[in-house]
Amino acid sequence: MSLEKSRSLPTEAALADVSAVVDQLFGTPAQPRWPADRMSNDAQGGLVSLDRLGQAAGGVTSDQADSHTGLYQEHCVICHGIAGSGAGPASRFQVPYPRDFRAGVFKWKSTPRNDKPTRDDLSRLLVHGVPGAPMPSFAIVPPSQREALIDYVIYLSVRGEVERELLARAVDELDYDETPPDEELRLTLVGRAEVAAAEEEEAIREGEQVINEVIEQTVQAWVDAEPSLVPPKPESAAADLAESIQRGREIFHGKVANCVGCHGPEGRGGLPTLDYDDWTKDFTTRIGITPADSAATKPFRKAGALPPRTIDPRVLAGGVLRGGHDPETIYRRIQHGIAGTPMPGVEVGDEIDPQMGLTPASAWDLVAYVRSLLHQ
């Protein structure tokens, strides 16, 4: 619906072909598949395990040996929904809303803003939960079952992102309108033998080529995910904590970081906000709809979108950081911001204009100040 409104074009034909392709490649959330034969390297093909996907998918069962299947429905579906939409039965009562995995955007991770999380990031979330949010800890779930859930979350994310990207490219590049385009451009699958023969003749159909490109780009982004490096704390910050905190306070209230603009003086909050997260902007501001316009958002809410809510910047003074409060995590939040939210990052570098960004030493001073606020 968002795509149709933003492009002023019908999407029924594109949706029919894309849905068929996605089901052929990835199956359904109840019966998942993983198209390793269409992936270009072993790391992509082995990103998830079909055995673990089978353990996580489908209805809940267990046996006398305490072997469980349907783990996602057992632990996650009530909040995150069957297909990972974040609109499960309990979602409307939760603040913030549960994560919609299908856009491939994750907030709490060690990687740069636009990168995917690592498996360790997802494992950490399952073990510790998200403090200050409804996401609980699953530390009591056996590690093998948590690994199956991680595979399944990655699967739902890849499946959803491939579907979104194919829909966009169908309309933007492949001439889909009220009817499908010519066969050369259609998003349909042919057998692998036919693809191999076409590749030898350099005659692969454009529609098939787009499918392969989208799978390659989406899956490789997960394979490439790596934590961003955090430089060691300088001696100046470690030698005198009180001085480091004072320098960090000046940065917090200064023009470059301007943390005070959202988090309030001394991190005490209380400032009004009219901004929204990216999941809400997807069907509102990005396509010209005012989130507060209930009549304009009603068709989207009827189709399953959750009611728009303004974001609430974290109250830092005596508060809880949902993504973690250890120094390295806070450093990464300062540098990269929080994906999917209005929280921006600040450029950090050894040689940088002090009017434009922070040095690693000043970023560590800001970390010291933020951590001091948490204990007030």
C-alpha positions in Angstrom: 0.0 0.0 0.0 2.9 2.4 0.8 4.5 1.6 -2.5 1.3 2.0 -4.4 0.7 5.5 -2.9 4.3 6.7 -3.3 4.5 5.7 -6.9 0.9 6.4 -7.9 0.8 3.1 -9.6 -1.3 -0.1 -9.0 0.7 -3.0 -7.5 -1.6 -6.0 -7.7 0.2 -7.5 -10.7 3.6 -7.0 -9.1 2.4 -8.4 -5.8 1.0 -11.5 -7.4 4.3 -12.3 -9.1 6.5 -11.3 -6.1 4.4 -13.4 -3.7 4.7 -16.4 -5.9 8.5 -16.0 -6.2 9.0 -15.5 -2.5 6.9 -18.6 -1.6 8.9 -20.6 -4.1 12.2 -19.5 -2.8 11.6 -19.1 0.9 8.4 -21.1 1.5 6.1 -19.8 4.2 6.8 -19.0 7.9 5.1 -22.3 8.8 7.1 -24.3 6.2 10.4 -22.3 5.6 12.8 -22.9 2.7 16.3 -21.6 2.2 17.3 -21.1 -1.5 21.0 -22.0 -1.0 21.2 -23.1 -4.7 20.7 -19.5 -5.8 23.4 -18.1 -3.5 26.8 -17.3 -4.7 29.0 -18.7 -1.9 29.0 -21.1 1.0 28.7 -18.4 3.6 25.4 -17.2 2.2 24.1 -20.8 1.8 25.1 -21.6 5.4 23.8 -18.4 7.0 20.9 -20.4 8.4 20.3 -24.1 8.9 17.2 -25.8 7.5 17.2 -28.2 10.5 17.1 -25.2 12.9 14.5 -23.4 10.8 12.4 -26.6 11.0 12.8 -26.6 14.8 11.7 -23.0 15.1 8.8 -23.1 12.6 5.3 -24.4 12.8 3.0 -25.4 15.7 4.3 -26.0 19.2 5.2 -29.6 20.0 7.4 -31.4 22.6 8.2 -35.0 23.4 9.3 -37.1 26.4 12.9 -36.2 25.7 12.0 -32.5 26.0 12.7 -31.9 22.3 10.8 -28.9 21.2 9.6 -27.6 17.8 7.5 -24.5 17.0 9.9 -22.4 19.1 8.9 -19.2 17.4 5.3 -19.7 18.1 6.1 -20.8 21.7 8.2 -17.8 22.6 7.8 -15.0 20.0 4.7 -15.0 18.0 2.4 -13.3 20.5 4.5 -10.1 20.2 6.3 -10.3 16.8 3.5 -11.9 14.7 3.5 -15.0 12.5 5.6 -13.4 9.7 7.7 -11.2 11.9 5.6 -8.1 11.3 5.8 -6.9 14.9 2.0 -6.8 15.1 1.3 -9.9 17.2 -1.8 -10.1 19.4 0.0 -8.4 22.4 1.7 -5.7 20.3 -0.8 -2.9 20.7 -0.4 -2.9 24.5 3.4 -2.7 24.4 5.6 0.4 24.6 7.6 0.4 22.4 6.0 -1.8 19.8 7.7 -5.2 19.1 10.3 -5.2 16.3 9.1 -5.7 12.7 11.8 -8.0 11.3 10.7 -7.8 7.7 12.4 -4.4 6.9 15.8 -5.8 7.9 16.4 -2.9 10.4 17.5 -3.7 13.9 18.1 -1.2 16.7 20.3 -2.9 19.3 23.5 -4.1 17.7 27.3 -3.6 17.7 27.5 -2.9 13.9 27.3 0.5 12.1 23.9 2.0 11.7 23.1 0.7 8.2 24.5 -2.8 8.8 22.8 -5.9 9.9 23.4 -7.2 13.4 25.7 -10.1 14.1 24.6 -13.5 15.4 26.2 -12.5 18.7 24.1 -9.3 18.8 20.9 -11.4 18.4 22.1 -13.9 20.9 22.8 -11.2 23.4 19.3 -9.8 23.0 17.8 -13.3 23.6 19.9 -13.8 26.7 19.5 -10.4 28.3 16.3 -9.1 26.8 15.8 -5.4 26.4 15.8 -3.5 29.7 13.0 -1.0 29.9 11.0 -2.7 27.2 8.6 -5.6 27.0 11.2 -7.9 25.4 12.1 -10.4 28.1 15.2 -12.5 28.7 15.2 -16.0 27.2 18.3 -17.1 29.2 16.5 -20.2 30.5 15.8 -21.4 27.0 18.5 -24.0 26.1 21.3 -22.5 23.9 20.5 -24.9 20.9 16.9 -23.6 20.9 18.1 -20.0 21.0 20.3 -20.7 18.0 17.2 -22.0 16.2 15.4 -18.8 17.0 18.3 -16.7 15.8 18.2 -18.6 12.5 14.5 -18.1 12.2 14.7 -14.3 12.9 17.3 -14.0 10.2 15.1 -16.0 7.9 12.1 -13.8 8.5 14.2 -10.7 8.0 15.7 -11.9 4.7 12.4 -13.2 3.4 10.6 -9.9 4.2 13.4 -7.7 2.8 13.6 -9.7 -0.4 9.8 -9.3 -0.8 10.0 -5.5 -0.2 12.9 -5.0 -2.6 11.4 -7.1 -5.4 8.1 -5.2 -5.2 10.0 -1.8 -5.4 12.1 -3.0 -8.3 9.1 -4.5 -10.1 7.4 -1.1 -10.2 10.5 1.1 -10.6 12.5 -0.9 -13.1 10.5 -3.7 -14.7 7.4 -1.9 -16.1 4.8 -3.5 -13.8 1.5 -1.6 -13.9 -2.1 -2.9 -14.0 -0.7 -5.9 -15.8 2.6 -7.7 -15.8 5.3 -6.7 -18.3 6.7 -8.7 -21.1 8.0 -12.2 -20.2 11.6 -11.0 -20.3 10.9 -8.5 -17.5 8.6 -10.6 -15.4 9.6 -11.7 -11.9 9.1 -15.4 -12.4 11.5 -18.4 -11.7 12.8 -20.9 -14.2 14.5 -24.2 -13.4 18.2 -24.1 -12.3 19.2 -26.0 -15.5 17.6 -23.3 -17.6 19.3 -20.6 -15.6 22.7 -22.3 -16.0 22.2 -22.6 -19.8 21.1 -19.0 -20.0 24.2 -17.9 -18.0 26.5 -19.7 -20.4 24.8 -17.9 -23.3 24.7 -14.7 -21.3 21.0 -14.6 -22.0 19.5 -14.7 -18.6 16.1 -12.9 -18.4 16.2 -9.5 -16.8 13.4 -10.5 -14.3 15.4 -13.5 -13.2 18.6 -11.4 -13.0 16.8 -9.0 -10.6 15.7 -11.8 -8.4 19.3 -13.1 -8.2 20.7 -9.6 -7.5 18.2 -9.0 -4.7 19.0 -12.3 -3.0 22.7 -11.7 -3.3 22.6 -8.2 -1.8 20.2 -9.1 1.0 21.9 -12.3 2.2 25.5 -11.0 1.7 24.7 -8.0 4.0 24.1 -10.5 6.8 27.2 -12.4 6.0 29.3 -9.2 6.1 28.0 -8.0 9.4 30.9 -7.1 11.8 31.1 -5.1 15.0 32.5 -1.6 14.6 35.8 -1.1 16.3 35.9 0.9 19.5 39.2 2.6 20.2 40.7 2.1 23.7 39.9 4.8 26.3 42.6 7.4 26.3 44.7 7.9 29.4 43.4 11.4 29.9 39.9 10.0 30.4 41.0 7.2 32.7 43.3 9.3 34.8 40.8 11.7 36.1 37.2 10.6 35.8 35.7 13.8 37.3 37.5 15.9 34.7 36.4 13.5 31.9 32.8 13.7 33.1 32.9 17.5 33.1 34.3 17.6 29.6 31.5 15.2 28.5 28.9 17.4 30.1 30.0 20.3 27.9 29.8 18.1 24.8 26.4 16.8 25.9 25.1 20.4 26.0 27.2 21.7 23.1 26.3 22.2 19.4 28.1 19.3 17.9 26.5 16.4 19.8 23.5 18.5 21.0 22.3 15.6 23.2 20.4 18.1 25.3 18.1 18.9 22.3 16.3 15.5 22.8 17.3 14.2 26.2 16.8 17.4 28.1 19.1 19.4 30.5 21.2 17.0 32.6 19.5 14.1 30.7 16.3 14.5 32.6 14.0 14.5 29.5 10.7 16.3 29.6 11.0 17.8 26.1 8.1 17.3 23.7 8.7 15.4 20.5 6.7 15.1 17.3 9.0 12.6 15.6 8.4 8.9 14.8 10.5 5.8 14.1 11.2 4.5 10.6 8.6 1.7 10.8 5.9 4.4 11.3 7.4 6.8 8.7 7.3 3.9 6.2 3.5 4.3 5.8 3.1 8.0 6.8 5.6 10.8 6.3 7.6 9.1 3.6 4.5 8.9 1.4 3.1 12.2 2.3 0.7 11.2 5.2 0.6 13.0 8.5 0.9 10.4 11.2 -1.7 12.2 13.4 -4.2 12.1 10.5 -6.4 9.2 11.7 -8.5 9.2 8.5 -5.4 9.0 6.2 -3.8 6.2 8.3 -7.0 4.2 8.8 -6.5 2.1 5.6 -3.0 1.1 6.7 -4.1 0.4 10.3 -7.0 -1.7 8.9 -4.4 -3.7 6.8 -2.3 -4.4 9.9 -0.1 -1.3 10.6 0.1 -0.4 14.3 -1.3 3.1 15.3 1.4 5.8 15.0 3.1 6.8 18.2 5.7 9.5 18.7 9.1 8.4 19.9 10.2 9.1 23.5 13.9 9.9 23.8 15.5 8.1 26.7 15.5 9.7 30.1 19.1 9.2 31.0 19.2 10.6 34.6 18.7 7.5 36.8 17.4 5.7 33.7 17.9 2.5 31.8 19.5 2.1 28.4 17.6 -0.5 26.3 20.6 -1.4 24.2 23.0 -1.8 27.0 24.9 0.5 29.4 28.5 -0.8 29.1 31.0 1.8 27.8 31.7 0.2 24.4 27.9 0.1 23.6 27.4 3.7 24.6 30.4 4.7 22.5 28.8 3.0 19.5 25.4 4.7 20.1 27.2 8.0 20.1 29.0 7.2 16.9 26.3 5.4 14.9 23.0 6.5 16.6 20.2 4.0 16.7 19.0 2.5 13.4 15.3 2.9 12.6 15.0 5.9 14.9 15.6 9.7 14.8 18.6 9.2 17.2 21.5 10.3 15.0 25.2 9.4 15.1 28.0 11.9 15.5 31.1 11.6 13.2 34.1 10.5 15.2 37.6 10.6 13.9 41.2 11.4 14.9 41.5 14.3 12.4 38.1 16.1 12.4 36.8 19.6 12.5 35.7 20.2 16.1 32.7 22.1 14.7 31.6 19.0 12.8 32.4 16.0 14.9 34.2 14.4 17.9 37.6 12.9 18.4 37.7 9.5 20.0 38.9 11.1 23.3 35.9 13.5 23.4 33.6 10.7 22.5 34.9 8.8 25.6 34.4 11.9 27.7 30.7 11.9 26.5 30.5 8.2 27.4 31.7 9.1 30.9 29.1 11.8 31.3 26.2 9.6 30.1 27.3 6.8 32.5 27.4 9.3 35.3 23.8 10.3 34.6 22.6 6.7 34.8 23.6 6.5 38.5 21.9 9.7 39.6 
